[in-house]
Amino acid sequence: MDEVKAKNLVEVACNAERYSEVAPKVEQAMTSFTRSVVADTMKKNVELHYKLGLSPKIVRKLGRGSSKKRSTSGADCEFCTERVGTFPYNKDNINKGIFSRHAHCTCTLEYFPGNGKKQNSWSKRWEKVGEDDKIEERKLISEAKTENAMFPKELAGAKRGNLMTFEEADSNRPNPKFRDDYMYRINCQTCVVAYEARRRGYDVEAKGNFSGSISQMLSRATNKAWIDPNTGKYPEYIAPGYFSNINTPSRYMKYLEATLKENTRYTMHFGWKGRGNSGHIIHVFKKNGVVTLYDPQIGQTTNKVKEYLEDVKMTTTSRGIKYTIAPRLLEVQNYEFNIEVVNQILKKAGE
């Protein structure tokens, strides 16, 4: 269908003696065709956000003057006026043809994914939602740029289910074999991934860590379990610089309070003080301004963060130079899974 339209457009332009004779017709057709392509893309985005548990809405408004071109009386045409309004995404509303336009239509279409922003489907401009825009906000996930990597249909043998609450994802479910075998007591780098996967709706648990395993590699580079959707690469750690003065528990506590976004899940990777090269990785989040630590390897939670940090290595000295090595953060809630890695370190719960 689109190919036929494109060929017809080329023929009209090529058969004219002067382009100026057909320019208005060609330009109008190009504008209409382009808008139809963008509208089709928007429909797919809205459907994706709906499947991810958001509550997208579509807002159609009359354009300036162009809607009257299909009306013999000069009033707004019935085609457009029947399709303007605010529509929550559902099958009945989509079937009303709210994405359809006539040849000279300049009605604007905006859609609200349900994450605090809105997008004009034809200008592609993103804007913050104002106070008067009444939409349901969901902060469990960010905008998913690719459904396959952020919310694959299946992960480590587990099919995608409903998003889990903290209580549903916790209760030692990320690492139920902690007491059964030593390899489940040195797999913290795998447990944090299991917990995040559970929050996204996958009933999985962590595999053990053993020599030569992918888990062993992750202990040195925990970011390789994730892909930053903005760059397509492993995400960068969030941390003070090597020469930063954020090198004490109290200073790092203030750093956490200032850095963490509300209701967003992070991992925190650090070394233990006085234990050689031994380290750990846990989850950290801030809710109502209170920073909380959660260790999915053992299923424990605490908001006594400063006391916890007393045992964390903050500095190291090399060749007489003192460096800051405070804990490193990853905003994992907004990263895609590195599927190739994750499928090797997790398994379906109970197997």
C-alpha positions in Angstrom: 0.0 0.0 0.0 2.7 2.5 1.0 4.8 1.4 -2.0 2.0 2.1 -4.4 1.4 5.6 -2.9 5.1 6.4 -3.3 5.2 5.3 -6.9 2.1 7.3 -7.7 3.7 10.4 -6.1 6.9 9.9 -8.2 4.8 9.5 -11.4 2.9 12.8 -10.8 6.1 14.7 -10.3 7.9 13.1 -13.3 5.0 13.5 -15.8 4.6 17.3 -15.2 6.3 19.6 -17.6 7.2 21.9 -14.8 7.5 20.9 -11.1 5.9 24.2 -10.1 2.6 23.0 -11.7 2.3 20.0 -9.4 4.4 21.2 -6.4 1.4 22.0 -4.1 -0.2 18.6 -4.9 3.0 16.7 -4.4 3.9 18.5 -1.2 0.4 18.0 0.3 0.6 14.3 -0.6 4.0 14.0 0.9 2.9 15.6 4.1 -0.2 13.4 4.4 1.8 10.3 3.6 4.5 11.2 6.2 1.9 11.8 8.9 0.3 8.5 8.2 3.6 6.7 8.7 4.3 8.5 11.9 0.7 7.8 13.2 1.3 4.1 12.5 4.5 4.2 14.5 2.7 6.0 17.3 0.0 3.3 17.4 2.7 0.6 17.9 4.3 2.7 20.7 1.0 3.1 22.5 0.2 -0.6 22.3 3.7 -1.4 23.7 3.3 1.0 26.7 -0.2 -0.6 27.3 1.3 -4.1 27.4 4.0 -2.9 29.8 1.4 -2.0 32.4 1.1 1.8 31.7 -2.1 3.6 31.0 -1.5 5.5 27.7 -3.9 8.1 26.5 -4.3 9.7 23.1 -5.3 13.4 22.7 -6.5 14.6 19.3 -7.1 18.3 18.8 -8.4 20.2 15.7 -5.8 21.9 13.6 -5.9 25.5 12.4 -8.4 25.9 9.6 -7.5 22.8 7.6 -10.4 20.8 9.0 -12.8 23.1 7.2 -11.6 22.1 3.8 -13.9 19.1 3.8 -16.9 21.1 4.8 -19.1 22.9 2.3 -20.5 25.2 5.0 -17.1 26.4 6.2 -17.6 24.8 9.6 -15.3 22.2 11.1 -15.7 19.0 9.1 -17.6 16.1 10.7 -14.7 13.7 10.0 -12.4 15.7 12.3 -14.9 16.7 15.0 -16.0 13.1 15.5 -12.4 12.1 16.3 -11.2 14.9 18.6 -11.0 14.4 22.4 -9.0 12.4 25.0 -9.1 8.6 24.6 -7.6 6.0 27.0 -6.0 3.2 25.1 -8.4 0.3 24.6 -9.7 -1.7 21.7 -13.0 0.2 21.3 -11.3 3.6 21.2 -8.6 2.5 18.7 -11.3 1.1 16.4 -12.9 4.6 16.3 -10.2 5.7 13.9 -8.7 8.4 16.1 -5.4 8.1 14.2 -7.1 8.6 10.8 -6.9 11.9 8.8 -8.2 13.3 5.5 -5.8 14.7 2.9 -5.5 18.2 4.2 -5.9 17.5 7.9 -3.7 19.3 10.4 -5.2 18.0 13.6 -2.6 17.3 16.2 -2.1 14.0 18.0 -0.4 13.7 21.3 0.0 10.6 23.4 0.7 10.2 27.1 2.6 6.9 27.9 1.7 7.2 31.6 5.2 8.1 32.7 4.9 11.8 33.3 5.7 13.0 29.7 3.7 13.5 26.5 4.7 13.4 22.9 3.3 15.1 19.8 3.1 12.2 17.3 3.9 14.4 14.3 6.5 16.9 15.7 8.0 14.0 17.8 8.7 16.6 20.6 8.6 15.3 24.1 7.3 17.7 26.9 6.8 17.4 30.6 3.2 16.9 31.6 1.6 19.9 33.2 -0.5 20.0 36.3 -3.7 20.1 34.2 -2.8 17.0 32.3 -4.7 14.3 34.2 -2.9 11.0 33.6 -2.0 8.0 35.8 1.7 8.0 36.5 3.6 4.8 36.9 7.2 4.9 38.1 7.9 1.2 38.2 9.6 1.3 34.8 10.9 4.0 32.5 10.0 4.3 28.8 10.9 1.0 27.2 12.7 1.7 24.0 12.8 -2.0 23.0 10.3 -4.5 24.3 12.5 -7.5 23.6 15.4 -6.4 25.8 13.5 -4.5 28.6 10.6 -6.9 28.9 11.3 -10.1 26.8 8.5 -12.6 26.5 10.7 -15.1 28.3 13.8 -14.8 30.5 15.9 -17.7 31.7 13.1 -20.1 31.0 10.4 -18.0 32.8 7.6 -16.3 30.9 6.8 -12.7 31.6 4.1 -12.2 34.2 2.7 -9.3 36.1 5.1 -6.8 37.7 5.9 -7.8 41.2 5.8 -5.8 44.4 8.8 -5.8 46.7 7.1 -8.4 48.9 6.4 -10.6 46.0 9.9 -10.4 44.6 11.6 -10.7 48.0 11.2 -13.3 50.8 14.5 -15.0 49.8 13.0 -15.9 46.4 15.9 -14.4 44.4 18.4 -16.8 46.1 16.5 -19.6 47.9 19.5 -21.9 48.1 21.7 -19.6 50.1 22.1 -22.1 53.0 22.3 -25.2 50.8 25.7 -24.7 49.1 28.7 -22.4 49.3 28.3 -21.2 45.6 25.0 -19.6 46.6 26.8 -17.6 49.3 29.2 -16.0 46.8 26.7 -15.1 44.1 25.6 -11.6 45.1 26.3 -10.3 41.5 23.7 -12.8 40.3 21.2 -12.2 43.0 20.8 -8.5 42.2 19.9 -9.4 38.6 17.4 -12.0 39.9 15.7 -9.5 42.1 15.4 -6.9 39.3 14.0 -9.6 36.9 11.4 -10.6 39.5 10.3 -7.0 39.9 9.7 -7.0 36.1 7.5 -10.0 36.3 9.8 -13.0 35.8 9.6 -15.9 38.4 13.4 -16.6 38.4 16.1 -17.3 40.9 19.9 -16.9 40.9 22.3 -19.6 39.9 25.4 -20.3 42.0 28.8 -18.8 41.4 31.7 -21.2 40.6 35.1 -21.0 39.0 35.0 -20.2 35.3 31.3 -19.2 35.3 29.7 -16.1 33.9 28.9 -15.1 37.5 32.6 -15.0 38.3 33.2 -12.5 35.5 30.3 -10.4 36.7 31.9 -10.1 40.1 34.5 -7.9 38.5 32.2 -6.1 36.0 28.6 -6.1 37.4 27.5 -3.7 34.6 27.8 -6.4 32.0 24.5 -7.8 33.0 22.8 -4.7 31.5 22.6 -2.6 28.4 22.0 1.1 28.5 19.2 1.7 25.9 20.4 5.2 25.2 23.9 4.0 24.1 23.5 0.4 23.3 26.5 -0.3 25.5 27.2 -1.5 29.0 26.1 1.3 31.4 28.5 3.6 33.1 28.8 3.5 36.9 27.6 6.4 39.0 30.3 7.2 41.5 32.5 9.9 43.0 35.8 10.4 41.2 39.0 8.9 42.3 40.1 12.2 43.8 36.8 13.1 45.3 36.5 14.0 49.0 33.3 11.8 49.2 35.4 9.2 51.0 33.7 8.7 54.4 30.5 7.1 55.4 28.8 10.4 56.4 29.8 12.1 53.1 28.8 9.1 51.0 25.5 9.0 52.8 24.8 12.6 51.7 25.9 11.6 48.2 23.3 8.9 48.1 20.6 11.2 49.4 21.4 13.7 46.7 22.0 11.2 43.8 19.3 8.6 44.2 16.0 9.3 42.4 12.8 8.6 44.3 11.3 5.1 43.9 14.1 4.0 41.5 16.0 0.8 41.9 19.8 0.9 41.9 22.6 -1.6 42.6 25.5 -0.6 44.8 28.8 -2.3 44.3 31.6 -2.0 46.9 34.6 -3.5 48.6 34.6 -4.6 52.3 37.0 -2.8 54.6 39.8 -4.9 55.9 38.9 -8.0 53.8 41.4 -7.8 51.0 39.7 -7.9 47.6 36.4 -9.2 49.0 33.4 -7.1 47.9 29.6 -7.2 47.7 26.7 -5.8 45.6 23.2 -5.1 46.9 20.2 -3.0 45.9 19.6 0.6 47.2 16.6 2.9 46.7 15.1 6.0 48.1 11.4 6.3 49.1 10.0 9.5 50.6 13.5 10.7 51.1 14.6 7.7 53.1 17.5 5.6 51.7 17.1 1.9 52.2 19.5 -1.0 51.4 18.3 -4.4 50.3 20.5 -7.5 50.0 18.7 -10.0 47.8 21.3 -12.6 48.5 20.2 -13.1 52.0 16.8 -11.3 51.9 17.6 -8.5 54.4 16.6 -4.9 54.4 17.9 -1.9 56.4 17.7 1.8 56.5 20.6 2.1 58.9 22.7 3.0 55.9 25.4 5.0 57.6 26.2 2.2 60.1 26.3 -0.2 57.2 28.8 2.0 55.4 31.2 1.9 58.3 32.3 -1.6 57.0 32.7 -0.4 53.4 36.1 0.4 51.9 36.1 4.1 50.9 39.8 4.7 50.0 42.9 3.0 48.9 46.5 4.0 48.6 48.8 3.2 45.7 52.4 4.5 45.5 51.8 7.0 48.2 48.7 8.4 46.5 45.3 8.1 48.2 42.3 7.4 46.0 38.6 7.4 46.6 36.9 4.1 45.8 33.5 4.7 47.3 30.6 2.4 46.2 29.5 2.5 42.6 25.9 2.7 41.5 23.9 1.4 38.5 20.4 2.6 37.8 19.3 -0.9 36.8 15.6 -0.2 36.8 16.1 1.7 33.5 18.4 -0.7 31.8 17.7 -3.5 29.4 18.8 -7.0 30.2 21.9 -8.3 28.5 20.0 -11.4 27.5 23.0 -13.5 26.6 24.5 -13.0 30.0 21.3 -13.1 32.1 20.1 -16.4 30.6 23.3 -18.0 31.9 23.1 -16.7 35.5 19.4 -17.1 36.2 17.0 -20.0 36.1 13.3 -20.5 36.4 12.3 -20.6 40.1 12.1 -24.1 41.5 14.2 -25.8 38.9 
